[in-house]
Amino acid sequence: MAVQQADINKVRASVSGQLGNKVMIQLDRGRNRVDIQEGVIKGAYPSVFTILVDDDNEKNPPQLLSFSYADVLTRDIRMKLC
């Protein structure tokens, strides 16, 4: 499946419209490993977007994760609004 620029533009517009909203993300880590975390969409840039993930465990500081829009299209990351 070839990733088309029009598809990336749709994902970029969708993410930009959700800035500041809380999302649940499912990360495919390979070899049947999946991480599920909640975070807030902090930024949307031309090539990537960022999500601030704050773990309930106080030992772990908040992390700012970045993903490309192609990650959403290839299902390396799945997002759902909370």
Backbone as XML, in Angstrom:
<?xml version="1.0"?>
<chain id="A" units="angstrom">
  <residue number="1" name="MET">
    <atom name="N" x="0.842" y="-1.187" z="0.000"/>
    <atom name="CA" x="0.000" y="0.000" z="0.000"/>
    <atom name="C" x="0.882" y="1.243" z="0.000"/>
  </residue>
  <residue number="2" name="ALA">
    <atom name="N" x="0.774" y="2.032" z="-1.004"/>
    <atom name="CA" x="1.553" y="3.257" z="-1.092"/>
    <atom name="C" x="0.840" y="4.362" z="-0.314"/>
  </residue>
  <residue number="3" name="VAL">
    <atom name="N" x="1.613" y="5.087" z="0.455"/>
    <atom name="CA" x="1.061" y="6.197" z="1.222"/>
    <atom name="C" x="0.991" y="7.405" z="0.296"/>
  </residue>
  <residue number="4" name="GLN">
    <atom name="N" x="-0.198" y="7.923" z="0.121"/>
    <atom name="CA" x="-0.415" y="9.054" z="-0.770"/>
    <atom name="C" x="-0.360" y="10.365" z="0.005"/>
  </residue>
  <residue number="5" name="GLN">
    <atom name="N" x="0.098" y="11.427" z="-0.640"/>
    <atom name="CA" x="0.182" y="12.738" z="0.000"/>
    <atom name="C" x="-1.198" y="13.226" z="0.440"/>
  </residue>
  <residue number="6" name="ALA">
    <atom name="N" x="-2.224" y="12.921" z="-0.329"/>
    <atom name="CA" x="-3.586" y="13.329" z="0.039"/>
    <atom name="C" x="-4.016" y="12.666" z="1.342"/>
  </residue>
  <residue number="7" name="ASP">
    <atom name="N" x="-3.636" y="11.388" z="1.523"/>
    <atom name="CA" x="-3.967" y="10.690" z="2.765"/>
    <atom name="C" x="-3.245" y="11.319" z="3.948"/>
  </residue>
  <residue number="8" name="ILE">
    <atom name="N" x="-1.976" y="11.660" z="3.770"/>
    <atom name="CA" x="-1.212" y="12.305" z="4.835"/>
    <atom name="C" x="-1.833" y="13.648" z="5.181"/>
  </residue>
  <residue number="9" name="ASN">
    <atom name="N" x="-2.277" y="14.387" z="4.173"/>
    <atom name="CA" x="-2.918" y="15.682" z="4.426"/>
    <atom name="C" x="-4.203" y="15.526" z="5.228"/>
  </residue>
  <residue number="10" name="LYS">
    <atom name="N" x="-4.975" y="14.468" z="4.971"/>
    <atom name="CA" x="-6.199" y="14.214" z="5.737"/>
    <atom name="C" x="-5.879" y="13.933" z="7.195"/>
  </residue>
  <residue number="11" name="VAL">
    <atom name="N" x="-4.862" y="13.098" z="7.434"/>
    <atom name="CA" x="-4.460" y="12.779" z="8.808"/>
    <atom name="C" x="-3.946" y="14.036" z="9.502"/>
  </residue>
  <residue number="12" name="ARG">
    <atom name="N" x="-3.133" y="14.840" z="8.804"/>
    <atom name="CA" x="-2.591" y="16.079" z="9.370"/>
    <atom name="C" x="-3.726" y="17.028" z="9.765"/>
  </residue>
  <residue number="13" name="ALA">
    <atom name="N" x="-4.728" y="17.163" z="8.920"/>
    <atom name="CA" x="-5.860" y="18.044" z="9.220"/>
    <atom name="C" x="-6.655" y="17.523" z="10.413"/>
  </residue>
  <residue number="14" name="SER">
    <atom name="N" x="-6.834" y="16.218" z="10.484"/>
    <atom name="CA" x="-7.569" y="15.613" z="11.590"/>
    <atom name="C" x="-6.838" y="15.821" z="12.914"/>
  </residue>
  <residue number="15" name="VAL">
    <atom name="N" x="-5.533" y="15.587" z="12.921"/>
    <atom name="CA" x="-4.743" y="15.759" z="14.147"/>
    <atom name="C" x="-4.721" y="17.230" z="14.554"/>
  </residue>
  <residue number="16" name="SER">
    <atom name="N" x="-4.554" y="18.120" z="13.592"/>
    <atom name="CA" x="-4.530" y="19.556" z="13.893"/>
    <atom name="C" x="-5.838" y="20.012" z="14.523"/>
  </residue>
  <residue number="17" name="GLY">
    <atom name="N" x="-6.939" y="19.430" z="14.090"/>
    <atom name="CA" x="-8.245" y="19.783" z="14.650"/>
    <atom name="C" x="-8.468" y="19.266" z="16.056"/>
  </residue>
  <residue number="18" name="GLN">
    <atom name="N" x="-7.625" y="18.342" z="16.492"/>
    <atom name="CA" x="-7.771" y="17.743" z="17.826"/>
    <atom name="C" x="-6.726" y="18.247" z="18.818"/>
  </residue>
  <residue number="19" name="LEU">
    <atom name="N" x="-5.992" y="19.299" z="18.491"/>
    <atom name="CA" x="-4.959" y="19.819" z="19.393"/>
    <atom name="C" x="-5.538" y="20.087" z="20.775"/>
  </residue>
  <residue number="20" name="GLY">
    <atom name="N" x="-4.834" y="19.644" z="21.797"/>
    <atom name="CA" x="-5.269" y="19.862" z="23.171"/>
    <atom name="C" x="-6.230" y="18.817" z="23.697"/>
  </residue>
  <residue number="21" name="ASN">
    <atom name="N" x="-6.704" y="17.929" z="22.847"/>
    <atom name="CA" x="-7.644" y="16.893" z="23.275"/>
    <atom name="C" x="-6.897" y="15.669" z="23.793"/>
  </residue>
  <residue number="22" name="LYS">
    <atom name="N" x="-7.555" y="14.955" z="24.691"/>
    <atom name="CA" x="-6.984" y="13.737" z="25.261"/>
    <atom name="C" x="-7.277" y="12.567" z="24.323"/>
  </residue>
  <residue number="23" name="VAL">
    <atom name="N" x="-6.246" y="11.750" z="24.101"/>
    <atom name="CA" x="-6.381" y="10.594" z="23.217"/>
    <atom name="C" x="-5.785" y="9.355" z="23.885"/>
  </residue>
  <residue number="24" name="MET">
    <atom name="N" x="-6.282" y="8.213" z="23.468"/>
    <atom name="CA" x="-5.676" y="6.955" z="23.865"/>
    <atom name="C" x="-4.902" y="6.464" z="22.650"/>
  </residue>
  <residue number="25" name="ILE">
    <atom name="N" x="-3.640" y="6.124" z="22.852"/>
    <atom name="CA" x="-2.826" y="5.668" z="21.736"/>
    <atom name="C" x="-2.420" y="4.222" z="21.971"/>
  </residue>
  <residue number="26" name="GLN">
    <atom name="N" x="-2.416" y="3.478" z="20.883"/>
    <atom name="CA" x="-1.986" y="2.085" z="20.907"/>
    <atom name="C" x="-0.767" y="2.004" z="19.998"/>
  </residue>
  <residue number="27" name="LEU">
    <atom name="N" x="0.387" y="1.705" z="20.586"/>
    <atom name="CA" x="1.638" y="1.664" z="19.856"/>
    <atom name="C" x="2.007" y="0.230" z="19.531"/>
  </residue>
  <residue number="28" name="ASP">
    <atom name="N" x="2.280" y="-0.046" z="18.274"/>
    <atom name="CA" x="2.728" y="-1.369" z="17.860"/>
    <atom name="C" x="4.245" y="-1.399" z="17.972"/>
  </residue>
  <residue number="29" name="ARG">
    <atom name="N" x="4.760" y="-2.144" z="18.959"/>
    <atom name="CA" x="6.197" y="-2.205" z="19.213"/>
    <atom name="C" x="6.872" y="-3.378" z="18.509"/>
  </residue>
  <residue number="30" name="GLY">
    <atom name="N" x="6.120" y="-4.130" z="17.721"/>
    <atom name="CA" x="6.690" y="-5.264" z="17.006"/>
    <atom name="C" x="6.712" y="-6.517" z="17.865"/>
  </residue>
  <residue number="31" name="ARG">
    <atom name="N" x="6.826" y="-7.661" z="17.224"/>
    <atom name="CA" x="6.862" y="-8.961" z="17.904"/>
    <atom name="C" x="5.711" y="-9.120" z="18.892"/>
  </residue>
  <residue number="32" name="ASN">
    <atom name="N" x="4.536" y="-8.756" z="18.458"/>
    <atom name="CA" x="3.303" y="-8.892" z="19.241"/>
    <atom name="C" x="3.311" y="-8.092" z="20.541"/>
  </residue>
  <residue number="33" name="ARG">
    <atom name="N" x="4.125" y="-7.046" z="20.623"/>
    <atom name="CA" x="4.127" y="-6.169" z="21.794"/>
    <atom name="C" x="3.352" y="-4.900" z="21.456"/>
  </residue>
  <residue number="34" name="VAL">
    <atom name="N" x="2.397" y="-4.568" z="22.315"/>
    <atom name="CA" x="1.562" y="-3.393" z="22.106"/>
    <atom name="C" x="1.527" y="-2.599" z="23.404"/>
  </residue>
  <residue number="35" name="ASP">
    <atom name="N" x="1.770" y="-1.299" z="23.329"/>
    <atom name="CA" x="1.647" y="-0.404" z="24.479"/>
    <atom name="C" x="0.408" y="0.447" z="24.293"/>
  </residue>
  <residue number="36" name="ILE">
    <atom name="N" x="-0.369" y="0.584" z="25.363"/>
    <atom name="CA" x="-1.543" y="1.458" z="25.334"/>
    <atom name="C" x="-1.331" y="2.539" z="26.379"/>
  </residue>
  <residue number="37" name="GLN">
    <atom name="N" x="-1.405" y="3.803" z="25.947"/>
    <atom name="CA" x="-1.183" y="4.934" z="26.837"/>
    <atom name="C" x="-2.186" y="6.030" z="26.526"/>
  </residue>
  <residue number="38" name="GLU">
    <atom name="N" x="-2.388" y="6.915" z="27.510"/>
    <atom name="CA" x="-3.233" y="8.086" z="27.296"/>
    <atom name="C" x="-2.359" y="9.321" z="27.310"/>
  </residue>
  <residue number="39" name="GLY">
    <atom name="N" x="-2.724" y="10.277" z="26.486"/>
    <atom name="CA" x="-1.960" y="11.508" z="26.426"/>
    <atom name="C" x="-2.774" y="12.621" z="25.794"/>
  </residue>
  <residue number="40" name="VAL">
    <atom name="N" x="-2.135" y="13.779" z="25.666"/>
    <atom name="CA" x="-2.767" y="14.962" z="25.094"/>
    <atom name="C" x="-1.972" y="15.377" z="23.859"/>
  </residue>
  <residue number="41" name="ILE">
    <atom name="N" x="-2.670" y="15.641" z="22.763"/>
    <atom name="CA" x="-2.005" y="16.104" z="21.544"/>
    <atom name="C" x="-1.511" y="17.523" z="21.792"/>
  </residue>
  <residue number="42" name="LYS">
    <atom name="N" x="-0.202" y="17.698" z="21.760"/>
    <atom name="CA" x="0.396" y="18.994" z="22.090"/>
    <atom name="C" x="0.731" y="19.837" z="20.867"/>
  </residue>
  <residue number="43" name="GLY">
    <atom name="N" x="1.184" y="19.201" z="19.810"/>
    <atom name="CA" x="1.600" y="19.983" z="18.656"/>
    <atom name="C" x="1.403" y="19.227" z="17.363"/>
  </residue>
  <residue number="44" name="ALA">
    <atom name="N" x="1.166" y="19.985" z="16.299"/>
    <atom name="CA" x="1.049" y="19.411" z="14.959"/>
    <atom name="C" x="1.943" y="20.230" z="14.040"/>
  </residue>
  <residue number="45" name="TYR">
    <atom name="N" x="2.901" y="19.572" z="13.457"/>
    <atom name="CA" x="3.899" y="20.227" z="12.620"/>
    <atom name="C" x="3.811" y="19.644" z="11.210"/>
  </residue>
  <residue number="46" name="PRO">
    <atom name="N" x="4.534" y="20.194" z="10.247"/>
    <atom name="CA" x="4.400" y="19.707" z="8.868"/>
    <atom name="C" x="4.649" y="18.205" z="8.690"/>
  </residue>
  <residue number="47" name="SER">
    <atom name="N" x="5.598" y="17.635" z="9.422"/>
    <atom name="CA" x="5.931" y="16.224" z="9.214"/>
    <atom name="C" x="5.569" y="15.317" z="10.380"/>
  </residue>
  <residue number="48" name="VAL">
    <atom name="N" x="5.425" y="15.881" z="11.578"/>
    <atom name="CA" x="5.174" y="15.082" z="12.774"/>
    <atom name="C" x="4.149" y="15.764" z="13.673"/>
  </residue>
  <residue number="49" name="PHE">
    <atom name="N" x="3.639" y="14.990" z="14.640"/>
    <atom name="CA" x="2.817" y="15.560" z="15.707"/>
    <atom name="C" x="3.314" y="14.997" z="17.026"/>
  </residue>
  <residue number="50" name="THR">
    <atom name="N" x="3.029" y="15.717" z="18.116"/>
    <atom name="CA" x="3.532" y="15.312" z="19.423"/>
    <atom name="C" x="2.373" y="15.042" z="20.376"/>
  </residue>
  <residue number="51" name="ILE">
    <atom name="N" x="2.591" y="14.065" z="21.261"/>
    <atom name="CA" x="1.618" y="13.708" z="22.286"/>
    <atom name="C" x="2.348" y="13.670" z="23.615"/>
  </residue>
  <residue number="52" name="LEU">
    <atom name="N" x="1.815" y="14.383" z="24.613"/>
    <atom name="CA" x="2.374" y="14.381" z="25.958"/>
    <atom name="C" x="1.699" y="13.276" z="26.747"/>
  </residue>
  <residue number="53" name="VAL">
    <atom name="N" x="2.490" y="12.270" z="27.144"/>
    <atom name="CA" x="1.979" y="11.118" z="27.877"/>
    <atom name="C" x="2.415" y="11.263" z="29.328"/>
  </residue>
  <residue number="54" name="ASP">
    <atom name="N" x="1.432" y="11.274" z="30.238"/>
    <atom name="CA" x="1.716" y="11.375" z="31.660"/>
    <atom name="C" x="1.298" y="10.064" z="32.311"/>
  </residue>
  <residue number="55" name="ASP">
    <atom name="N" x="2.265" y="9.274" z="32.724"/>
    <atom name="CA" x="2.010" y="7.975" z="33.331"/>
    <atom name="C" x="1.431" y="8.162" z="34.733"/>
  </residue>
  <residue number="56" name="ASP">
    <atom name="N" x="0.513" y="7.301" z="35.124"/>
    <atom name="CA" x="-0.074" y="7.370" z="36.465"/>
    <atom name="C" x="0.965" y="7.077" z="37.539"/>
  </residue>
  <residue number="57" name="ASN">
    <atom name="N" x="1.998" y="6.349" z="37.181"/>
    <atom name="CA" x="3.057" y="6.021" z="38.118"/>
    <atom name="C" x="3.925" y="7.267" z="38.327"/>
  </residue>
  <residue number="58" name="GLU">
    <atom name="N" x="4.026" y="7.733" z="39.575"/>
    <atom name="CA" x="4.758" y="8.979" z="39.836"/>
    <atom name="C" x="6.251" y="8.860" z="39.585"/>
  </residue>
  <residue number="59" name="LYS">
    <atom name="N" x="6.767" y="7.644" z="39.485"/>
    <atom name="CA" x="8.198" y="7.456" z="39.238"/>
    <atom name="C" x="8.568" y="7.855" z="37.822"/>
  </residue>
  <residue number="60" name="ASN">
    <atom name="N" x="7.620" y="7.768" z="36.909"/>
    <atom name="CA" x="7.888" y="8.091" z="35.507"/>
    <atom name="C" x="7.481" y="9.527" z="35.212"/>
  </residue>
  <residue number="61" name="PRO">
    <atom name="N" x="8.423" y="10.359" z="34.756"/>
    <atom name="CA" x="8.056" y="11.736" z="34.400"/>
    <atom name="C" x="7.243" y="11.754" z="33.104"/>
  </residue>
  <residue number="62" name="PRO">
    <atom name="N" x="6.514" y="12.839" z="32.844"/>
    <atom name="CA" x="5.776" y="12.938" z="31.575"/>
    <atom name="C" x="6.740" y="12.856" z="30.390"/>
  </residue>
  <residue number="63" name="GLN">
    <atom name="N" x="6.280" y="12.224" z="29.321"/>
    <atom name="CA" x="7.095" y="12.082" z="28.116"/>
    <atom name="C" x="6.402" y="12.764" z="26.952"/>
  </residue>
  <residue number="64" name="LEU">
    <atom name="N" x="7.188" y="13.421" z="26.122"/>
    <atom name="CA" x="6.668" y="14.002" z="24.887"/>
    <atom name="C" x="7.082" y="13.078" z="23.754"/>
  </residue>
  <residue number="65" name="LEU">
    <atom name="N" x="6.094" y="12.387" z="23.176"/>
    <atom name="CA" x="6.350" y="11.443" z="22.095"/>
    <atom name="C" x="6.020" y="12.101" z="20.762"/>
  </residue>
  <residue number="66" name="SER">
    <atom name="N" x="6.797" y="11.799" z="19.740"/>
    <atom name="CA" x="6.495" y="12.347" z="18.415"/>
    <atom name="C" x="6.266" y="11.202" z="17.440"/>
  </residue>
  <residue number="67" name="PHE">
    <atom name="N" x="5.337" y="11.435" z="16.526"/>
    <atom name="CA" x="4.972" y="10.439" z="15.528"/>
    <atom name="C" x="4.808" y="11.133" z="14.185"/>
  </residue>
  <residue number="68" name="SER">
    <atom name="N" x="5.062" y="10.396" z="13.121"/>
    <atom name="CA" x="4.805" y="10.941" z="11.791"/>
    <atom name="C" x="3.356" y="10.615" z="11.417"/>
  </residue>
  <residue number="69" name="TYR">
    <atom name="N" x="2.831" y="11.373" z="10.494"/>
    <atom name="CA" x="1.457" y="11.125" z="10.035"/>
    <atom name="C" x="1.384" y="9.778" z="9.312"/>
  </residue>
  <residue number="70" name="ALA">
    <atom name="N" x="2.486" y="9.361" z="8.703"/>
    <atom name="CA" x="2.515" y="8.061" z="8.027"/>
    <atom name="C" x="2.388" y="6.921" z="9.038"/>
  </residue>
  <residue number="71" name="ASP">
    <atom name="N" x="2.836" y="7.141" z="10.298"/>
    <atom name="CA" x="2.672" y="6.117" z="11.338"/>
    <atom name="C" x="1.199" y="5.777" z="11.542"/>
  </residue>
  <residue number="72" name="VAL">
    <atom name="N" x="0.338" y="6.766" z="11.433"/>
    <atom name="CA" x="-1.105" y="6.540" z="11.587"/>
    <atom name="C" x="-1.631" y="5.742" z="10.392"/>
  </residue>
  <residue number="73" name="LEU">
    <atom name="N" x="-1.179" y="6.106" z="9.209"/>
    <atom name="CA" x="-1.653" y="5.429" z="7.997"/>
    <atom name="C" x="-1.188" y="3.983" z="7.928"/>
  </residue>
  <residue number="74" name="THR">
    <atom name="N" x="0.016" y="3.708" z="8.418"/>
    <atom name="CA" x="0.543" y="2.347" z="8.371"/>
    <atom name="C" x="0.151" y="1.539" z="9.601"/>
  </residue>
  <residue number="75" name="ARG">
    <atom name="N" x="-0.621" y="2.146" z="10.481"/>
    <atom name="CA" x="-1.125" y="1.505" z="11.697"/>
    <atom name="C" x="-0.031" y="1.131" z="12.692"/>
  </residue>
  <residue number="76" name="ASP">
    <atom name="N" x="1.107" y="1.835" z="12.655"/>
    <atom name="CA" x="2.127" y="1.672" z="13.697"/>
    <atom name="C" x="1.617" y="2.293" z="14.991"/>
  </residue>
  <residue number="77" name="ILE">
    <atom name="N" x="0.725" y="3.270" z="14.853"/>
    <atom name="CA" x="0.079" y="3.895" z="15.998"/>
    <atom name="C" x="-1.411" y="4.024" z="15.669"/>
  </residue>
  <residue number="78" name="ARG">
    <atom name="N" x="-2.248" y="3.729" z="16.652"/>
    <atom name="CA" x="-3.689" y="3.908" z="16.500"/>
    <atom name="C" x="-4.140" y="4.858" z="17.595"/>
  </residue>
  <residue number="79" name="MET">
    <atom name="N" x="-5.007" y="5.815" z="17.226"/>
    <atom name="CA" x="-5.456" y="6.814" z="18.195"/>
    <atom name="C" x="-6.967" y="6.797" z="18.284"/>
  </residue>
  <residue number="80" name="LYS">
    <atom name="N" x="-7.446" y="7.071" z="19.518"/>
    <atom name="CA" x="-8.876" y="7.186" z="19.742"/>
    <atom name="C" x="-9.095" y="8.290" z="20.763"/>
  </residue>
  <residue number="81" name="LEU">
    <atom name="N" x="-10.052" y="9.167" z="20.489"/>
    <atom name="CA" x="-10.357" y="10.249" z="21.428"/>
    <atom name="C" x="-10.922" y="9.688" z="22.729"/>
  </residue>
  <residue number="82" name="CYS">
    <atom name="N" x="-10.521" y="10.292" z="23.836"/>
    <atom name="CA" x="-11.032" y="9.859" z="25.142"/>
    <atom name="C" x="-12.221" y="10.718" z="25.543"/>
  </residue>
</chain>
